[in-house]
Amino acid sequence: MKRCRRHFADSDEFMSSNFDATEPIAISTAYSKMKTLCVNISNEIQADMKIQSYNILPTCIDLPNIAASVYSIQLRLRLENFLSVFPPSRPAPHVTELLITTSDFERDLNSWNISSINGGLVSRDLFHNYIEVWIEDTRYHLVGICKSEKILCTGTIHVTSPFVENMYDHIRESLNEYKVVINRWPQYLLSIESAVTHVERAIVKSLEKQYNDFLIPLKDGVSKKIEKHVHKLTRRHSVSTYTVPKELGIFLNTMKRIVDVHHCKVEDALKSAASFLILSNGKENFGDRMSGFAIMSRTKYKNYKQSIIKMLVNNTEANRSTRFKRILEETKEAKAEAEIRERMQVLCMQLTDSIRCLHHVFTSKIFVELCRGFWDKMGQVVLCFLESRKENKIWYRGSGYALEILDNLFASEMQKLQGNSMHDKDLEPPRSVVEARSILC
């Protein structure tokens, strides 16, 4: 017990009211002293084990277990008091060093076959409340940054939002800070997963808010009655067409990067830490929240893509000269491909401009996805037209020419703009075109 008091005396100064607990260097020194205390106590137990091995004590006396019981209880009390005076606000290096040392102390006692000590040091119990607070503080700090972010990125084309890049840097830095905790107690992965996905949802929400002015045109907020009235007017008058702004490109490029890169890296980091453990809190399993965010973000990305395609298709319906269905209805009278090509000239010019705009605004992968979606939607016009006239094949010849012109336009423009980076499979006709061709055969 005297040896115990001697070691503890070195840390008494930190429990004094005269100690300045506001000085960072002093706090770091105090944590280092407590780490040394743990190491010294561990050395004392090892010394007792060595004495026991000499068989100089009566067999009824188990010195290592007796001494370890006293040391462990006293060490727990001292550490609890110390942490209450110097509560760790985050897993800073000096904090994680002490956490590692206490965890190693507990592990060593077990490896030395020291009996379980009632009231002794349990490192996880010692730090549990602090770890939970760290995770929640990190969550609300990062969510707070998302809520306060209002700067809109309107930079050059093919870029992503710096705000999102910075936020995922923060997430990765935070996960790196928690590595020590996760490696020793993977049970905290459930809380960390909850916090991370909460922040990710806040990132997407903030991103949508920043670019809301450019997303509004994509949202279907027009009632059917008004839409029908507008449709009637557009049959008689030329209206301005929708042009994809570069800001929308930045938004969708960023959403794509979240889906394909950022979230995947975060998910891989957390799942690799969980290894083969099955973690659950009774209500949900580890990974459920990450899967939920992945589904949500992919769905949003897909819906925004479809909305852009819908706007481009609506452009073709806005004017009489570009309305594809009307052109198809007039193909019955056409005698040759050249005549149909002439009737489709204005539409082809509009489609070409739309494709080039997409290439200018979006990254390669998104450009290809949008073009193929646009191509498929235009092919559906031909498919629906043919399906309604299956019994009347006099329309087939002209529709076949129109479909061929459409296919050549999309394939050639995509190839021209993408060059050698274009994959053969991306130049293959989409489903609607394949089905339309099967009717024409």
Secondary structure as UniProt FT lines:
FT   HELIX           2..9
FT   TURN            10..11
FT   HELIX           12..15
FT   TURN            17..18
FT   TURN            21..22
FT   HELIX           24..53
FT   TURN            54..55
FT   TURN            59..60
FT   HELIX           63..85
FT   HELIX           93..111
FT   TURN            112..113
FT   TURN            118..119
FT   HELIX           123..148
FT   TURN            157..158
FT   HELIX           162..177
FT   HELIX           179..184
FT   HELIX           186..188
FT   HELIX           189..210
FT   HELIX           212..215
FT   HELIX           216..218
FT   HELIX           224..234
FT   TURN            235..236
FT   HELIX           246..257
FT   HELIX           258..262
FT   HELIX           263..274
FT   TURN            275..276
FT   TURN            286..287
FT   HELIX           288..318
FT   HELIX           320..322
FT   HELIX           324..329
FT   HELIX           331..333
FT   HELIX           337..343
FT   HELIX           345..361
FT   HELIX           364..387
FT   TURN            388..391
FT   HELIX           393..395
FT   HELIX           396..418
FT   HELIX           419..421
FT   HELIX           424..427
FT   HELIX           431..440
//
